[in-house]
Amino acid sequence: MPSPVRFALIGNPNCGKTSLFNRLTGARAKVANYPGVTVERRSGVLTGLPHTAEILDLPGTYSLFVTSPDEQVARDMILGSIAGETRPDVLIAVIDATNLRLGLRLVMELKTLNRPMIVALNQVDAASARGISINSAGLARDIGVPVIETVAVNRQGVDKLRAILADYSREPLAEGTQGLSLSNIAELSRDDSIEELYQKIETIVATNVIQPSEFPRWQNRLDSIVMHPVLGLVVLFSILMVIFQAVFAWATPAQDLIKAGKDLLAATVSLYMPDGILKNFIADGVIAGVGAVLVFLPQIIILFFFILLLEDTGYLTRAAFLLDRPMRGLGISGRSFIPLLSSFACAVPGIMSTRTISDPRERFITIMIAPLMTCSARLPVYALIIGAFIPAKTVWGIFNQQGLTLFALYLTGVISAAIVAWIMRRNQPREEFPLLLELPSYRWPMAYHLMMGLRERVWIFLRRVGTIILSLSILIWFLCTYPSAPAETTHAAIEYSFAGKLGALMQPLFAPLGFNWQMCIALIPAMGAREVAVSALATVYAVGNADTALTGALQQSWSLPVALAYLAWFVYAPQCISTIAVVRRETNSVKATTYFAIYLFTLAYFAAWVTYQIARLLS
Amino acid sequence: MNAFVNSLPDTHLSVSALRLDQCRKGSELRVVNLLQQPLFGTQDDRVTLRLKELGFLPGALLKVIGFGLLGSDPLAVQVNGTKFALRRAEAAKIGVELIGSH
């Protein structure tokens, strides 16, 4: 039994490689629309082939002369020089038909490697809409490899490619005998200088392609607005404001629905189950705990939707371009913008995407400050406390005071990150590193890929709810229930439990911040996931005070300075083991990881202390 | 490639009097040569190579299409139907001649 054929997709960043991968595998993969998002190893099984075949989605690259770690991964995979990885059998070189020369250049370079190769001429629909007409048969003749037209927008668009791949997977391939190495590439390219290669490409293009010399006018018009010194800023901030307002305001109806469903379920359980420990466990432990977090699903969906939308349309790279100069003052660049923006969703993918940053110093700083971007797991905590303590008044005519408070928390994180980055960079020697960012064409977002990306993110969140949050909810319920209180007592039952004792133990340390023991308890399970703090508080307070809603309980038990101090703690604390774990993996250094955890916890303690003391003086 | 590379452009000494980083928005330009940039230190040759790979070759037609926030850095430029963002330091490596503007 021969091992399955392995295909690998290779191409420039933004060539539509990942959407092609999605179409070929039906996998839940994220679409890239800015340079270098596919840093992770992505592989899948090709669907609709008579024989099993694997396909690999390599990181985007412009050249075999690499300038960043992800380009190096792409090159080393092709050369088979990564230990533990087998070299792919057939390369599928993806070219964006609207950006032909850049893609052809890479293909010509790849051709020198003498590997079996197919060219997928992608986005031919967009090209013909622009008036570009390509003779793909002529292209195939002149390059010397098969050229297949593809359209990743619809399912039929990859049928021809799939048919060709089926042929390749059926026939055993003659294994190339040529040894591949770097010196091999260098040698081949020394003969073939860049100028000569481009001359060849010009000839090929002149023979086979008719294209208008100008960009589509709407693209240029859009760019003249987006890159306008004043209008561009207005657009950028409007988009960010809309996102934050949407997360708070638009999600409310759906949240109310989930809340009502949760209450109904808990009431049903209470009604039909016999009194006792099991009923207590289901209603207070499972339903209350999981439900309290599930309520925030609509907000998370809205946030991810906007981030994916900006990625897919091509605006995200423009934002990186616009923000490059302001960020450079802090020692980072526009490239750090994308990892940092992803960190607003979750620091884990954000930190992983720092692999696209070529400068190791800049990458380190970006990793260190990524968790200061307010991730979606903090939203439940913020939303709960803001909902309980900040009145929903309208200020300045259009803004909701709760929305503004949320915005202020986001801003605090961003400003703190800027200060930290600036301090870290001050101690480092400064060396300029090229930016060289491609600004991809604007694209109409594809609903299919948007939904795939959204589904992936939502699924990750739900899986956390079902696993880590469920088990922590049960753990907290247990800690809060046992040992049970003596029969005749005037104190709340929870004060006798493990949780009560643990909270009392921690409380003196947090007393200067105004934290009570319930708040201290909530911090412990929140190390698993920040949003668990909400269900922990729900459990802690519901056990002591079963009939009051969590909001009411907080209003009774906390003063405003305490609530603000708790918010300040959550702005800074690295309250999530998975973030710490990913820092360990990406820095590959225990020292850096320890530094990361200590600096953030110290910052959190200090910020909460200052907030509490100042707020107390003012009130 | 060495034939094209000058030492750091000194406006009155270099072959090209104009560099990309000195050009206004809307300028239409032709690349004359690629210059050295001491800011990049040992990386400079690699940056030159990459710029060429991306299409910034002598003879290529460029158009300055915009600038980042806060000053004229980085700048967005169109070459061969692709738009790129370059910082001033990179743009200063590209010697150009003005062929039009609007």
HADDOCK unambig.tbl for C-alpha pairs under 7 A between the chains (distance, minus, plus):
assign (segid A and resid 99 and name CA) (segid B and resid 81 and name CA) 6.53 0.50 0.50
assign (segid A and resid 99 and name CA) (segid B and resid 82 and name CA) 6.48 0.50 0.50
assign (segid A and resid 102 and name CA) (segid B and resid 54 and name CA) 6.60 0.50 0.50
assign (segid A and resid 194 and name CA) (segid B and resid 52 and name CA) 6.92 0.50 0.50
assign (segid A and resid 194 and name CA) (segid B and resid 53 and name CA) 6.47 0.50 0.50
assign (segid A and resid 215 and name CA) (segid B and resid 81 and name CA) 6.79 0.50 0.50
assign (segid A and resid 227 and name CA) (segid B and resid 66 and name CA) 5.62 0.50 0.50
assign (segid A and resid 227 and name CA) (segid B and resid 67 and name CA) 6.26 0.50 0.50
assign (segid A and resid 227 and name CA) (segid B and resid 68 and name CA) 6.71 0.50 0.50
assign (segid A and resid 229 and name CA) (segid B and resid 69 and name CA) 5.87 0.50 0.50
assign (segid A and resid 321 and name CA) (segid B and resid 68 and name CA) 5.93 0.50 0.50
assign (segid A and resid 321 and name CA) (segid B and resid 85 and name CA) 6.53 0.50 0.50
assign (segid A and resid 322 and name CA) (segid B and resid 68 and name CA) 4.09 0.50 0.50
assign (segid A and resid 322 and name CA) (segid B and resid 69 and name CA) 5.05 0.50 0.50
assign (segid A and resid 323 and name CA) (segid B and resid 68 and name CA) 6.70 0.50 0.50
assign (segid A and resid 323 and name CA) (segid B and resid 69 and name CA) 6.32 0.50 0.50
assign (segid A and resid 324 and name CA) (segid B and resid 68 and name CA) 6.96 0.50 0.50
assign (segid A and resid 324 and name CA) (segid B and resid 74 and name CA) 6.94 0.50 0.50
assign (segid A and resid 325 and name CA) (segid B and resid 68 and name CA) 6.83 0.50 0.50
assign (segid A and resid 325 and name CA) (segid B and resid 69 and name CA) 6.73 0.50 0.50
assign (segid A and resid 325 and name CA) (segid B and resid 70 and name CA) 6.71 0.50 0.50
assign (segid A and resid 325 and name CA) (segid B and resid 73 and name CA) 6.26 0.50 0.50
assign (segid A and resid 325 and name CA) (segid B and resid 74 and name CA) 6.74 0.50 0.50
assign (segid A and resid 431 and name CA) (segid B and resid 40 and name CA) 6.94 0.50 0.50
assign (segid A and resid 432 and name CA) (segid B and resid 39 and name CA) 6.16 0.50 0.50
assign (segid A and resid 432 and name CA) (segid B and resid 40 and name CA) 5.88 0.50 0.50
assign (segid A and resid 433 and name CA) (segid B and resid 40 and name CA) 6.58 0.50 0.50
assign (segid A and resid 434 and name CA) (segid B and resid 90 and name CA) 6.51 0.50 0.50
assign (segid A and resid 435 and name CA) (segid B and resid 86 and name CA) 6.13 0.50 0.50
assign (segid A and resid 435 and name CA) (segid B and resid 87 and name CA) 6.41 0.50 0.50
assign (segid A and resid 436 and name CA) (segid B and resid 84 and name CA) 6.53 0.50 0.50
assign (segid A and resid 436 and name CA) (segid B and resid 85 and name CA) 5.70 0.50 0.50
assign (segid A and resid 436 and name CA) (segid B and resid 86 and name CA) 5.27 0.50 0.50
assign (segid A and resid 437 and name CA) (segid B and resid 84 and name CA) 5.58 0.50 0.50
assign (segid A and resid 437 and name CA) (segid B and resid 85 and name CA) 4.99 0.50 0.50
assign (segid A and resid 437 and name CA) (segid B and resid 86 and name CA) 6.92 0.50 0.50
assign (segid A and resid 438 and name CA) (segid B and resid 83 and name CA) 5.96 0.50 0.50
assign (segid A and resid 438 and name CA) (segid B and resid 84 and name CA) 4.36 0.50 0.50
assign (segid A and resid 438 and name CA) (segid B and resid 85 and name CA) 6.16 0.50 0.50
assign (segid A and resid 439 and name CA) (segid B and resid 83 and name CA) 5.14 0.50 0.50
assign (segid A and resid 439 and name CA) (segid B and resid 84 and name CA) 5.32 0.50 0.50
assign (segid A and resid 439 and name CA) (segid B and resid 85 and name CA) 6.72 0.50 0.50
assign (segid A and resid 440 and name CA) (segid B and resid 83 and name CA) 6.83 0.50 0.50
